């Protein structure tokens, strides 16, 4: 493991820092900084430089560089955890799976997750990704939202949603609530990425002017994320499992139709945009809507092979397939054998 920092540190202090990081973290993570920025780059194909973490904070800039053995040891030692700060995770490149309260979520490039201080979660690094973690305290965000206003007038809907998410947690009844928001991009945009760049630059410059640059970038970024034209951004509070319920309803509908559903059918059934429904399925399964639906279609094909005397051609027609080659390819992918072999294997 290689560690470098801008702080003036003695050799023994460096060794202590490195050993502390190797040991890993407990269930609760703490910070004394009002805001800090971490870029975690994971390269699974590399032996040397498998994982590189860059830290940028008010007091220090540094990075860890780990080989495969060191990175694997740390990842294996990690457990579900929570923070004494808010965390905004952003996938700058690649994709990342994250376990949130024992449910696996998939975050593609450009997506974010904002978690409050009560959410238990664990990032699962197993494929290439570059992920930014922006950590900020409740005191910092509240001060930011109370920034003196020069202009009077009605707040934008996006900024109202930002205020609502953070300010409602001051309510004693809400203080222990576990809440998070997934932000999945509906269209390509560079606004959020550019804001992270501005924040990282401000943290490195460390001048009085940087405070205002960072504050402006934070508000610009949060307002962009809460823009419903650009991101799906439904808050999820445990006890209010709306998102999970929607996914379960989608699954029941697809199963009922034996996987034979079209995007517009789902839009009509659930009154959500096709993009949002697609992203919801992908988040909980890691599969596209077509791939997920096909699993139920192949399941039905398997049932018909065992429970009826229909020929393979008749079964194909029953489940909406006209292309024999495509059907056989998908069936073998799901069952590891041809339809005829599958039917025979179950009776021997």
N, C-alpha and C positions, 0 to 999 in steps of 0.2 A: 504494500500500500504506500502510495506517495501522497504526502500532504504538504500544502503550501499556504501561507497566510500573510496578509499585509501587516498583521500585528507583530510587534517586536517580542519574540518569544525565545526563551532559552531552549536548548536541545531537549532537556528533560520534559519541559512543558509540551513540546511537540509530540514526544513519545506518549505522554499522558493523554493528549487529545486523540491521538490515533487509536490507542487501546480502548478509550471510552467509546469511540465510534464503532470499533470492531465488536464490542460487547453488545451493542444494540440498544434498543429503547424499550421501556416498559409500556404499560397500558396507557399511561398518561404522559403526553408530551407538553413541555412548558417552554415559554420564551420570555425574555425580559425586554426584547426589542419591540417597539411599537409596530414596525413593519419590516419584513425581510423577504428576500427573493432567493429561491433555490431552483437551479436547472439540473435535472437528473437525466443524463444521457446513457441509454442502455444499448449495448451492441452484442447480442448473443453469439455472433459468429466469431468474436475475438477472444483470444486467450489472454493477451495483455491489453490493458485498457478496456476491459469488459464493461465497467461502469465508471462514469465520471460525474461527480457532483460539484457544481459551482455554487458557492454561497456568496450572496451580496447583502450586507446589512449595514446599519448605521455606523457600526464600529469597525467592521472588518470585511475584507474580500478574500476569499480563499477557495481551494478546491481539493477534493480527494480524487485520486485515480487508483482504481482497484483492478486486479487481475481476476480471472475466472474463479479461482478458489476463494479469494477474499470476498468477492461479490456474492457468491453462492452461500457462503457462511452467514453473511449479514442478512440476506433475503430469507434464508431458512429460519433465522432467529427472530424475525419480525412477527408480530402478532396484531390482532385487532386492537386499535388504539383510538384515543380521542385527544383533544387539545384544550389548552386554556386560551385559545385564539381562534379566529375564523381562518379557514383555509380555502383559497380559490385555486383549484387545479386546472391547468390548461395543457392540452395535448398539442404541442407545436409541430410534431411530426410523428408518423407511425400511428400506433393505436395502443390503448392500455385497457386492461380489465381491472376493475376495482370491486372489492367486496364491501358493500354498504349494508350493515346490519344483517349480514348473512344472506344477502341477495347479490348475485354477480351482475355488474353493469359493464357494458362495453362503450368505450369512449374513442371515437375515430378522430382523425386529425381535425383540429379547429374547434373541438368541443371543450366544454368546461364543466366543473362541478363545484358549487359553493356549499360548504358545510359549516354548520354552527358548532358550538363547543361541546355538544352532547352526542354527536354522531360517532358511533364506533365504525371504523373502516380499516381496510388494508389494501394497498396497491399490490397488484400481482404482475411482476415483471417477468415475461417469458418470451417476448419478441421485441424486435427493434422499436424504440420509441425515444422521443425527447420531450420531457414533461416539465412544465414550470409549476412550482408551488409558491403561491404568494400568501404569506402569513401576516395577519394583522390583528391587533387587539381590539376588543370592544371599545375601549376608551378612544383609540385612534379613529375608528369609523364614526363614532358618535360626534367627536369633535369636527370631523370632516362634514358631516351632515348639518352641523350648526354653523357652518362657515357664513360670515356676514354677507348679505345679499346687496348688491348695488342696484339691481333691477327689481321692480315690483311687478306683480302679475301672477297669473296662474302657472303652476309648475307643469312641466311636460308629463304625460302619462308614465313614461319610462322612469323618470326621476321619482315620481310618486311611488312607484312600485319598489324602487331601491329603498326609499325611506320606510315604507311599510314593512319590508322584510326585516330590517335591522332594528327599527324602533319598537316593534311589537314585542321584542324579546326583553324590553325593560319591564314589561308587565310581570309581576311576581308569579302569576299563574302560568305564564308562558316560559319562564326562565329555565325550567328543566325539560322543555320540549326538545325532542330530537328532530331536527329539520335540515333539509338540504334541497338544492335546486340543481337540476341538470340543464345545461344550455347546449342544445344540439343545433348547429347551423342549418338554416333552411336554404341559404344561398352562400356563395363564396364571398368572403369579406376579409379585409386586412386590418380593419379598425382595431380589433382586440389585440392582435399580434403587435401592431405598432404601439399601442398603449403599454404593453409589457416592456417593449424596448425603451420607451420614455422613462418608465419607472426604474428599470435597471440602470439607465444612464444617470438619472437623478441621484440614486443611492451611491453611485461611484463618485459623483462630483462633490457631494457633501457640502454645499454652500447654502446660505439662507434662501437664495432664490430656488434651490432644488426642492425645498419644502412645498413651494407653490406649484412647481412643475409636476411633482409627484401627485399632489392633491388634484390638480386638473386632469391628469391622466387617469387617476382612479375613478373620478366622477364620469369622465368620458367613457371609460371602459364598462363600468357598471350600467350606465344608461344604454349603451349599445347592446349589452347582454340581455337587458330587460325589454328590448324592442321586439315585440311579437311578430313583426314583419321579417326579422332577421334570424331569430332563434326561437325554438320551442323552450319554454321556461316556466313550466308549471311547478310551483313549490310543493314539496312532498313533506308532510309532517306525519310522524308515526302516530297512529290513532286516526289519521286521515290518509288511508292507503289508496288514494284515487288512481295513481299511476299503475300500481300493481293490479288493482281491480280491472282497469282497462285492458291490460295485457292478458289477464285471465279470461276476460270476456272475448277478446280477439281469438284466443286459443280455443275456447268452447265453440265459437262460430266456425272456425276453420275445420275443427274436428267434425262438427255436425255436417259440413259440406264435403267431407272426405278430402279436404285440401283443394277442392275445385272452386277457388274464389279469385276474383279479380280485384285489383286495387280500387276501382270505382264501386264495387260491391261493398267493400269495407267502408269507404267514405260515406256511402248512403246509409249503411247500417249504424255507424257510430258518430256521424256528424263531425268528424275531424278531417283535416287535410290528409291526403295520401302520404305526404312527406312525413308528417308527424306519426302516423300509424306505422309506417315503414321503420322509422327510427326507434319507435317503442319496441317493436319486435326484435330489431337488431340488438338493442341494448340488453334485453333479457336473455337472448339466445345466442348472440354472436353470428346469427344467420340472416341472410336476406329474406324478405317476405316470400319470395319464390321458393328458396331452399327449405324454409320452415313449412310452407304449405305442402311441398312435395313429400315430406316425411309422412304426413297424414295420408296422402294419396297412396304411397307405397305400403303403408300400414293396411289400408283397405284392400289393396291388391293381394297382400299376403293372406288376409282373412278369406277372401274369395277363393284363393287357390286351395285352402284347406277345408272350407266349409261348403263348397259347391262343386258341381261337375262341369262348370263353365270352362271352355277352352281359353287358352291364353289370349287369343284374338278377341273373344267375347268379353273377357275381363278388361282388356285394353279399351274397348268401346264403352264399357260400363263406367270407367273412371276417366274418360275423356282423352284418351291417347289414340292418335292415328299413325304416329311414327314408331314403327316396331323397334328400330335401332335405338332411338332415344329411350323408349320404355325399358328395354333390356339393360341399357347402360345405367339408368337410374336405379333399377331393381338390384342389379349386382352391387352397386355402390352402397345400398342400404343393407342388403342381406349377405353379400359376399358369395352369391351363387346365382345361377339362372332361375327363372320361375319354375321350369320343369324340374330342376334339381331340388329346389325348395319343396315342391309338392311331394316328390319322392322321399326326401329326407325325413319328413314328418310322419311317414307311415312305415318306417323301418327302425 
